[in-house]
Amino acid sequence: MASARSSPAYSRGTHTLEVPMELFGQNRQRLCGALRKDSRVPKKAIVLLQGGESTTRYCSDHEPLFRQESYFHWAFGVEEPDFYGAIDVDSGRAILFPPNLPESYAVWMGRLLTQEDFRVRYGVDEVFFSNDILTILKERSPSALLTLKGLNSDSKQFSRPAAFDGISSFTVNDELLHPVISECRVFKSDLELQVMRYVNKISSEGHKEIMKLVRPGLYEYQAESKYGDYCYFNGGFRRMSYICICGSGNNGATLHYGHAGAPNAKRIENGDMCLFDMGGEYYCYTSDITCSFPANGKFTEKQKGIYEAVLKASRAVMKQVKPGVSWVDMHKLSERTELEALKAIGIVNGDIDEMMNVRLGAVFMPHGLGHFMGVDTHDVGGYPAGVERPSGAGIESLRTARTLEARMVLTIEPGLYFIDALIDRALANPDQARFINRDLLNQYRGFGGVRIEDDIVITDDGMELLTDVPRTVEEIEALMAEGRQSHTPLPQESCG
């Protein structure tokens, strides 16, 4: 935490973005305003949130790098573990309860912060140590403690409500808070959008550096390493938003490649398409960007055809998104656009409407068009009460089916993939196989995939594109050619 200003703010140096604590104060006020409009919320209610806890790796004393629980970060911006936070709904006043660490911890952790230090650092009204939480809350005589319990529609896991010794002496309601705070997180404030623009700027520049760097002979993990280094060194991003997906060749057809069983370990070969899905995180605000490009810097005709099909789908959606538009309709638009392009190539033949009816598009794009973003990469609020998940292959994977509104931040990420398991299934399905040019499709086995993923903000009359990377074939080839003049990633004998 550092700032040259008098008001508290977060930054990682003068070359990085300064995030005022006012951002979190505004979030708390938005939350309180929404709760006060809910007739079920009584007067003198207090929101009680519990932050993330310090942990160790299995039975060892190794501490993983701490990352704050997302709802708690959204409300308070606290970096450290083991905090509680309370918000008086009627007044909006905020109290933090940091852990009261023993003096001996100063030997290992440096000077221990005082209550006043924390108050100033995070711009809250009051601070008491967490061992006094029962006493302090009793003094406030709340009519109810509103705690956080609700289902995350992406993970299918429930958020954990705050708990402490003595909480049973209060009236606790764990039903009212979750839908309200989740809905607040869907709509980004001006200050939140400033952070997300910054995260996208640095993350986009990182992708450009990787395009310049990559060539046959490099390993996927080396690109991953360089990307993380660029974002940390230049932007102050200590962590990525998610595990980087650096799929080359057929690995590009594995949607979440990069996991422990497939750890970005392949040597990148001449003729491979690269599908690199990477995004940095700054102060818990995320980005999510995918670039697809040829490893050797020049698209083949086959690669160009698939790439431009996905680009057409991306730009078709971008032309249509605005408040009032159905996200489900946008997914269908991207599918239709891709099927039309595949028909032009000759991979599929027949009536596009009939292909849509048998869900042929999901053979080539089995995932949803995109998702909300914010303090989580797959941010909350995709399926609030009253929004039903659509049915059908591919479309049932949509992470939201909402109608778009201003200040929503989403990804647009159409893709085309040649996945053996899905191809085999489609060829065995008469309803789908009748549209497929079997011989030509088989020539694309092993191709991998293409995904083009951008981050956008819905505005009052359209959208703002946050991501800034080369997208046309010509732009990508020009940048990669520039990289061949300025980057020497490995000794020449290793680069192939």
C-alpha positions as CSV (number, residue, x, y, z in Angstrom):
1,M,0.0,0.0,0.0
2,A,1.5,3.3,-1.1
3,S,0.2,6.7,-2.1
4,A,1.6,10.2,-2.7
5,R,-1.9,11.6,-2.0
6,S,-3.4,12.5,1.4
7,S,-6.3,10.1,0.9
8,P,-5.7,6.4,1.3
9,A,-5.0,4.5,-1.9
10,Y,-3.5,1.3,-3.2
11,S,-0.7,1.2,-5.7
12,R,2.4,-0.8,-6.5
13,G,4.6,2.2,-7.4
14,T,4.4,5.4,-9.3
15,H,4.3,3.4,-12.6
16,T,1.2,1.6,-11.6
17,L,-2.4,2.6,-11.1
18,E,-3.4,4.3,-7.8
19,V,-6.7,2.9,-6.6
20,P,-8.5,5.1,-4.0
21,M,-10.1,3.5,-1.0
22,E,-13.1,5.6,-2.0
23,L,-13.9,2.8,-4.5
24,F,-14.8,0.5,-1.6
25,G,-16.6,3.2,0.3
26,Q,-18.8,3.7,-2.8
27,N,-19.4,0.0,-3.0
28,R,-20.5,-0.1,0.6
29,Q,-22.8,2.8,0.1
30,R,-24.3,1.2,-3.0
31,L,-24.9,-2.0,-1.0
32,C,-26.5,-0.1,1.9
33,G,-28.7,1.8,-0.5
34,A,-29.9,-1.4,-2.1
35,L,-30.6,-3.0,1.2
36,R,-32.5,0.0,2.5
37,K,-34.9,-0.4,-0.5
38,D,-35.6,-4.0,0.5
39,S,-38.6,-4.0,2.9
40,R,-37.5,-7.3,4.4
41,V,-34.3,-5.6,5.9
42,P,-35.1,-4.2,9.3
43,K,-33.8,-1.0,10.7
44,K,-30.6,-1.2,12.7
45,A,-29.4,-4.2,10.6
46,I,-25.6,-4.7,10.3
47,V,-23.9,-6.5,7.4
48,L,-21.2,-8.8,8.7
49,L,-18.6,-10.2,6.3
50,Q,-15.7,-12.6,7.1
51,G,-12.6,-12.2,5.0
52,G,-10.3,-15.0,3.7
53,E,-8.3,-17.0,6.2
54,S,-4.6,-17.7,6.3
55,T,-3.8,-21.3,5.5
56,T,-0.9,-23.6,5.1
57,R,-0.2,-26.2,2.4
58,Y,-1.5,-29.5,3.7
59,C,0.3,-30.4,6.9
60,S,3.3,-28.2,6.2
61,D,4.1,-24.7,7.5
62,H,4.3,-23.4,3.9
63,E,1.9,-20.4,3.4
64,P,0.5,-20.0,-0.1
65,L,0.3,-16.5,-1.4
66,F,-2.9,-15.0,0.1
67,R,-5.7,-13.7,-2.0
68,Q,-8.7,-12.0,-0.4
69,E,-12.2,-13.5,-0.5
70,S,-13.9,-11.6,-3.3
71,Y,-17.0,-10.3,-1.6
72,F,-14.9,-9.0,1.3
73,H,-12.4,-7.4,-1.1
74,W,-15.3,-5.7,-3.0
75,A,-16.6,-4.2,0.2
76,F,-13.3,-3.3,2.0
77,G,-10.2,-3.7,-0.2
78,V,-8.3,-5.4,2.6
79,E,-5.1,-7.2,1.5
80,E,-4.5,-9.2,4.7
81,P,-6.1,-12.4,5.9
82,D,-8.3,-13.2,9.0
83,F,-10.3,-9.9,9.0
84,Y,-14.0,-9.3,9.7
85,G,-15.9,-6.3,8.5
86,A,-19.2,-4.8,9.6
87,I,-21.4,-2.2,7.8
88,D,-24.3,-0.4,9.5
89,V,-27.0,-0.5,6.9
90,D,-28.8,2.7,8.1
91,S,-25.7,4.9,8.2
92,G,-23.2,3.1,5.9
93,R,-20.6,3.4,8.6
94,A,-17.9,0.7,8.4
95,I,-15.9,-1.2,11.0
96,L,-13.0,-3.5,10.4
97,F,-11.9,-6.2,12.8
98,P,-8.3,-7.2,12.1
99,P,-6.6,-10.1,13.9
100,N,-4.8,-9.2,17.2
101,L,-1.5,-10.7,16.4
102,P,1.0,-11.4,19.3
103,E,3.9,-9.0,19.6
104,S,6.3,-11.8,18.7
105,Y,5.0,-11.8,15.1
106,A,6.8,-8.5,14.6
107,V,10.1,-10.4,14.4
108,W,8.8,-12.3,11.3
109,M,6.4,-9.8,9.8
110,G,7.7,-6.4,10.6
111,R,6.0,-3.7,12.6
112,L,2.5,-4.7,13.5
113,L,-0.1,-2.2,12.5
114,T,-2.3,-0.5,15.1
115,Q,-6.0,0.0,14.9
116,E,-5.4,3.6,13.8
117,D,-3.1,2.3,11.1
118,F,-5.8,0.1,9.7
119,R,-8.4,2.8,9.9
120,V,-6.3,5.2,7.9
121,R,-5.0,2.5,5.5
122,Y,-8.5,1.3,4.4
123,G,-10.5,4.5,5.0
124,V,-13.1,3.0,7.3
125,D,-14.8,4.7,10.3
126,E,-13.7,2.4,13.1
127,V,-11.3,-0.4,13.8
128,F,-11.3,-2.9,16.7
129,F,-9.3,-6.1,17.0
130,S,-11.3,-9.3,16.2
131,N,-11.1,-10.7,19.7
132,D,-13.4,-7.8,20.7
133,I,-16.0,-8.4,17.9
134,L,-18.6,-9.8,20.3
135,T,-18.4,-6.9,22.7
136,I,-18.4,-4.3,20.0
137,L,-21.4,-5.7,18.1
138,K,-23.4,-6.1,21.3
139,E,-22.8,-2.4,22.0
140,R,-24.4,-1.6,18.6
141,S,-27.6,-3.7,19.5
142,P,-28.3,-4.7,15.9
143,S,-31.8,-5.9,15.0
144,A,-30.1,-8.5,12.8
145,L,-26.7,-9.5,11.5
146,L,-26.9,-10.0,7.7
147,T,-24.4,-12.7,6.7
148,L,-23.4,-14.0,3.3
149,K,-24.7,-17.4,2.1
150,G,-25.7,-18.1,-1.4
151,L,-25.0,-20.2,-4.4
152,N,-22.4,-19.3,-7.0
153,S,-24.0,-20.2,-10.3
154,D,-20.6,-20.9,-11.9
155,S,-18.8,-23.0,-9.3
156,K,-22.0,-24.5,-7.8
157,Q,-20.5,-23.8,-4.4
158,F,-22.0,-21.7,-1.5
159,S,-20.4,-18.6,-0.1
160,R,-19.6,-19.1,3.6
161,P,-21.4,-16.9,6.1
162,A,-19.4,-15.1,8.8
163,A,-19.1,-17.0,12.1
164,F,-17.4,-16.2,15.4
165,D,-17.8,-17.4,19.0
166,G,-20.9,-15.8,20.4
167,I,-22.7,-15.1,17.1
168,S,-25.6,-17.2,18.3
169,S,-26.6,-14.5,20.7
170,F,-27.7,-12.3,17.8
171,T,-30.5,-12.6,15.3
172,V,-28.7,-13.8,12.2
173,N,-30.2,-13.7,8.7
174,D,-28.1,-15.5,6.0
175,E,-30.7,-15.1,3.2
176,L,-31.2,-11.4,2.5
177,L,-27.6,-10.3,1.8
178,H,-26.3,-12.6,-1.0
179,P,-28.7,-11.7,-3.8
180,V,-28.3,-8.0,-3.1
181,I,-24.6,-7.8,-2.9
182,S,-24.2,-10.1,-5.9
183,E,-26.3,-7.8,-8.0
184,C,-24.3,-4.8,-6.8
185,R,-21.2,-6.5,-8.0
186,V,-22.7,-7.0,-11.5
187,F,-22.7,-3.2,-12.2
188,K,-19.3,-1.5,-12.1
189,S,-18.8,2.0,-10.7
190,D,-16.6,4.6,-12.5
191,L,-13.7,3.8,-10.1
192,E,-14.0,0.1,-10.7
193,L,-14.0,0.6,-14.5
194,Q,-10.8,2.6,-14.1
195,V,-9.1,-0.4,-12.5
196,M,-10.5,-2.8,-15.2
197,R,-9.2,-0.5,-18.0
198,Y,-5.8,-0.5,-16.4
199,V,-5.8,-4.3,-15.9
200,N,-6.7,-4.8,-19.6
201,K,-4.1,-2.3,-20.8
202,I,-1.2,-4.1,-19.1
203,S,-2.6,-7.6,-19.9
204,S,-3.1,-6.6,-23.5
205,E,0.5,-5.3,-23.8
206,G,1.7,-8.6,-22.3
207,H,-0.1,-10.5,-25.1
208,K,1.6,-8.3,-27.7
209,E,5.0,-9.1,-26.1
210,I,4.2,-12.8,-26.3
211,M,3.2,-12.6,-30.0
212,K,6.6,-10.9,-30.6
213,L,8.4,-13.6,-28.6
214,V,6.8,-16.9,-29.8
215,R,8.3,-19.0,-32.5
216,P,8.9,-22.7,-33.1
217,G,11.3,-24.2,-30.6
218,L,9.9,-22.3,-27.6
219,Y,8.0,-24.2,-25.0
220,E,4.5,-23.3,-23.9
221,Y,5.5,-22.7,-20.3
222,Q,8.2,-20.3,-21.4
223,A,5.5,-18.1,-23.0
224,E,3.5,-18.4,-19.8
225,S,6.5,-17.4,-17.7
226,K,7.3,-14.3,-19.8
227,Y,3.7,-13.2,-19.7
228,G,3.5,-13.3,-15.9
229,D,6.9,-11.5,-15.7
230,Y,5.7,-8.8,-18.1
231,C,2.5,-8.1,-16.1
232,Y,4.2,-8.1,-12.8
233,F,7.3,-6.1,-13.7
234,N,5.4,-3.5,-15.7
235,G,2.0,-3.4,-14.0
236,G,2.5,-4.6,-10.5
237,F,0.4,-7.7,-11.0
238,R,1.5,-10.2,-8.4
239,R,-0.8,-12.9,-9.6
240,M,-2.7,-14.0,-12.8
241,S,-6.5,-13.9,-12.9
242,Y,-6.4,-17.7,-13.6
243,I,-4.0,-20.4,-14.7
244,C,-2.6,-19.4,-18.1
245,I,-3.8,-21.5,-21.1
246,C,-0.9,-21.7,-23.5
247,G,-2.1,-24.3,-26.0
248,S,-0.2,-24.9,-29.2
249,G,-1.1,-27.3,-31.9
250,N,-3.8,-29.8,-30.8
251,N,-3.6,-28.5,-27.3
252,G,-5.6,-25.5,-28.4
253,A,-8.6,-27.9,-28.6
254,T,-8.5,-28.5,-24.9
255,L,-10.6,-25.7,-23.5
256,H,-8.9,-25.4,-20.1
257,Y,-5.5,-26.6,-21.0
258,G,-2.7,-25.7,-18.6
259,H,-4.0,-27.6,-15.6
260,A,-1.8,-29.9,-13.4
261,G,-2.2,-32.8,-15.8
262,A,-1.3,-30.8,-18.9
263,P,0.9,-28.0,-17.6
264,N,1.8,-25.9,-20.7
265,A,4.7,-28.3,-21.3
266,K,4.7,-28.9,-25.1
267,R,7.4,-27.7,-27.5
268,I,5.8,-25.3,-29.9
269,E,6.3,-26.6,-33.5
270,N,6.4,-25.0,-36.9
271,G,2.9,-25.0,-38.3
272,D,1.2,-24.9,-34.9
273,M,-1.6,-22.5,-34.1
274,C,-1.2,-21.0,-30.7
275,L,-4.2,-20.3,-28.5
276,F,-3.0,-18.3,-25.5
277,D,-5.7,-17.4,-22.9
278,M,-4.0,-15.2,-20.3
279,G,-4.9,-12.3,-18.1
280,G,-3.4,-10.5,-15.1
281,E,-5.0,-9.4,-11.9
282,Y,-4.5,-6.0,-10.1
283,Y,-5.8,-5.5,-6.6
284,C,-8.2,-8.5,-7.2
285,Y,-9.7,-7.0,-10.3
286,T,-9.3,-9.3,-13.3
287,S,-8.8,-9.5,-17.0
288,D,-9.4,-12.4,-19.4
289,I,-7.9,-12.2,-22.9
290,T,-7.3,-14.9,-25.6
291,C,-5.1,-14.4,-28.6
292,S,-4.7,-17.0,-31.4
293,F,-1.9,-16.8,-33.9
294,P,0.5,-19.0,-35.9
295,A,3.7,-20.1,-34.2
296,N,5.8,-19.2,-37.2
297,G,4.2,-15.8,-37.7
298,K,2.4,-16.6,-41.0
299,F,-1.1,-17.9,-41.3
300,T,-1.7,-20.8,-43.7
301,E,-4.8,-20.7,-45.8
302,K,-6.4,-23.3,-43.5
303,Q,-5.5,-21.3,-40.4
304,K,-6.6,-18.0,-41.9
305,G,-10.0,-19.5,-42.8
306,I,-10.8,-20.7,-39.3
307,Y,-9.3,-17.6,-37.6
308,E,-11.3,-15.2,-39.8
309,A,-14.5,-17.2,-39.1
310,V,-14.1,-16.6,-35.4
311,L,-13.2,-13.0,-35.9
312,K,-16.4,-12.4,-37.9
313,A,-18.4,-13.9,-35.0
314,S,-16.6,-11.7,-32.5
315,R,-17.2,-8.5,-34.5
316,A,-20.8,-9.4,-35.3
317,V,-21.6,-9.6,-31.6
318,M,-19.7,-6.4,-30.9
319,K,-21.9,-4.6,-33.4
320,Q,-25.1,-5.8,-31.7
321,V,-24.4,-5.5,-27.9
322,K,-26.1,-2.7,-26.0
323,P,-28.7,-2.4,-23.2
324,G,-31.8,-4.4,-23.8
325,V,-30.1,-7.1,-25.9
326,S,-30.4,-10.8,-24.9
327,W,-27.0,-12.5,-24.2
328,V,-28.6,-15.8,-25.3
329,D,-29.3,-14.2,-28.7
330,M,-25.7,-13.0,-28.9
331,H,-24.5,-16.6,-28.4
332,K,-26.8,-17.7,-31.2
333,L,-25.5,-14.9,-33.4
334,S,-21.9,-16.1,-32.9
335,E,-22.9,-19.7,-33.6
336,R,-24.7,-18.7,-36.8
337,T,-21.9,-16.5,-38.0
338,E,-19.4,-19.4,-37.5
339,L,-21.6,-21.9,-39.2
340,E,-21.9,-19.6,-42.2
341,A,-18.1,-19.3,-42.4
342,L,-17.6,-23.1,-42.0
343,K,-20.2,-23.6,-44.9
344,A,-18.1,-21.2,-47.0
345,I,-15.0,-23.2,-46.3
346,G,-16.9,-26.4,-47.1
347,I,-16.7,-28.2,-43.8
348,V,-20.5,-28.1,-43.4
349,N,-23.2,-28.0,-46.0
350,G,-26.9,-27.3,-45.9
351,D,-29.4,-25.0,-44.3
352,I,-28.0,-22.9,-41.5
353,D,-31.4,-22.8,-39.6
354,E,-31.6,-26.6,-39.6
355,M,-28.0,-26.8,-38.4
356,M,-28.9,-24.5,-35.5
357,N,-31.9,-26.6,-34.6
358,V,-29.7,-29.7,-34.2
359,R,-27.1,-27.7,-32.3
360,L,-24.3,-28.3,-34.8
361,G,-22.6,-25.2,-33.7
362,A,-21.8,-26.7,-30.3
363,V,-19.7,-29.4,-32.0
364,F,-17.2,-26.6,-32.9
365,M,-17.9,-24.2,-30.0
366,P,-19.0,-26.3,-26.9
367,H,-18.7,-23.4,-24.5
368,G,-20.7,-20.2,-23.9
369,L,-20.0,-16.9,-25.6
370,G,-18.7,-15.2,-22.5
371,H,-19.1,-14.3,-18.8
372,F,-19.3,-11.5,-16.3
373,M,-16.0,-10.1,-15.0
374,G,-14.9,-8.1,-12.0
375,V,-13.3,-9.2,-8.7
376,D,-13.6,-12.8,-10.1
377,T,-12.8,-13.8,-13.6
378,H,-16.1,-15.6,-13.8
379,D,-17.9,-12.9,-11.8
380,V,-21.1,-13.4,-9.9
381,G,-24.7,-12.6,-10.8
382,G,-25.1,-14.6,-13.9
383,Y,-28.3,-16.3,-12.8
384,P,-30.2,-14.3,-10.3
385,A,-33.7,-15.4,-9.3
386,G,-36.0,-15.3,-12.3
387,V,-33.3,-15.9,-14.9
388,E,-33.4,-19.5,-16.3
389,R,-30.5,-21.4,-17.7
390,P,-31.2,-22.2,-21.4
391,S,-31.1,-25.8,-22.6
392,G,-29.3,-27.3,-25.5
393,A,-25.7,-28.3,-26.3
394,G,-23.3,-25.4,-25.9
395,I,-25.9,-22.9,-25.1
396,E,-26.5,-24.5,-21.7
397,S,-22.9,-23.7,-20.8
398,L,-23.6,-19.9,-20.9
399,R,-22.5,-18.4,-17.6
400,T,-25.3,-15.9,-17.9
401,A,-28.6,-15.6,-19.8
402,R,-29.4,-12.1,-18.8
403,T,-30.5,-9.1,-20.8
404,L,-27.6,-6.7,-21.1
405,E,-27.5,-3.5,-19.1
406,A,-25.1,-0.5,-18.8
407,R,-22.1,-1.0,-16.6
408,M,-22.0,-4.8,-17.0
409,V,-18.5,-6.0,-17.9
410,L,-18.3,-9.2,-20.0
411,T,-16.1,-11.2,-22.2
412,I,-16.9,-11.9,-25.8
413,E,-15.1,-15.1,-26.7
414,P,-16.3,-17.1,-29.6
415,G,-14.1,-20.0,-30.7
416,L,-13.8,-22.9,-33.2
417,Y,-12.2,-26.1,-32.1
418,F,-11.6,-29.5,-33.6
419,I,-12.1,-31.9,-30.7
420,D,-12.0,-35.6,-31.6
421,A,-14.5,-36.6,-29.0
422,L,-17.1,-34.1,-30.3
423,I,-16.3,-34.8,-34.0
424,D,-16.8,-38.5,-33.5
425,R,-20.0,-38.0,-31.6
426,A,-21.4,-35.7,-34.4
427,L,-20.4,-38.1,-37.2
428,A,-22.3,-40.9,-35.3
429,N,-25.4,-38.7,-35.0
430,P,-27.4,-38.8,-38.2
431,D,-29.2,-35.5,-37.4
432,Q,-25.8,-33.7,-37.4
433,A,-23.7,-35.9,-39.7
434,R,-25.9,-35.1,-42.7
435,F,-24.5,-31.6,-42.7
436,I,-20.8,-32.5,-42.3
437,N,-18.3,-32.9,-45.1
438,R,-16.6,-35.9,-43.4
439,D,-13.5,-36.0,-45.6
440,L,-12.7,-32.3,-45.3
441,L,-13.5,-32.2,-41.5
442,N,-11.1,-35.1,-40.9
443,Q,-8.3,-33.0,-42.5
444,Y,-8.7,-30.6,-39.5
445,R,-8.2,-33.2,-36.8
446,G,-5.1,-32.1,-34.9
447,F,-5.6,-28.5,-35.9
448,G,-6.4,-27.5,-32.3
449,G,-8.5,-24.4,-32.0
450,V,-9.0,-20.7,-32.3
451,R,-10.5,-18.4,-29.7
452,I,-10.7,-14.7,-29.7
453,E,-11.5,-13.2,-26.4
454,D,-12.0,-9.6,-25.6
455,D,-13.3,-7.7,-22.4
456,I,-16.0,-5.1,-22.9
457,V,-18.2,-2.7,-20.9
458,I,-21.8,-2.2,-21.8
459,T,-22.4,1.5,-22.2
460,D,-25.7,3.5,-22.5
461,D,-25.8,3.0,-26.3
462,G,-23.4,0.2,-27.1
463,M,-20.1,-1.1,-25.7
464,E,-16.5,0.0,-24.8
465,L,-13.8,-2.4,-25.8
466,L,-11.2,-2.7,-23.0
467,T,-8.8,-5.1,-24.7
468,D,-6.2,-3.7,-27.1
469,V,-4.4,-6.4,-29.1
470,P,-3.9,-7.1,-32.9
471,R,-6.9,-8.9,-34.2
472,T,-6.8,-9.0,-38.0
473,V,-4.5,-11.5,-39.8
474,E,-2.5,-8.6,-41.2
475,E,-2.0,-6.9,-37.8
476,I,-0.9,-10.2,-36.2
477,E,1.6,-11.0,-38.9
478,A,3.0,-7.5,-38.8
479,L,3.5,-7.6,-35.1
480,M,5.1,-11.0,-35.2
481,A,7.4,-9.9,-38.0
482,E,8.5,-7.0,-35.8
483,G,9.2,-9.4,-33.0
484,R,11.5,-11.4,-35.2
485,Q,13.6,-8.2,-35.5
486,S,13.7,-7.3,-31.8
487,H,13.3,-10.5,-29.7
488,T,15.8,-13.4,-29.3
489,P,14.0,-15.7,-26.9
490,L,16.4,-18.7,-27.0
491,P,19.8,-19.5,-28.4
492,Q,19.5,-19.9,-32.1
493,E,20.3,-23.7,-32.0
494,S,17.4,-24.3,-29.7
495,C,14.7,-22.4,-31.7
496,G,14.3,-24.7,-34.7
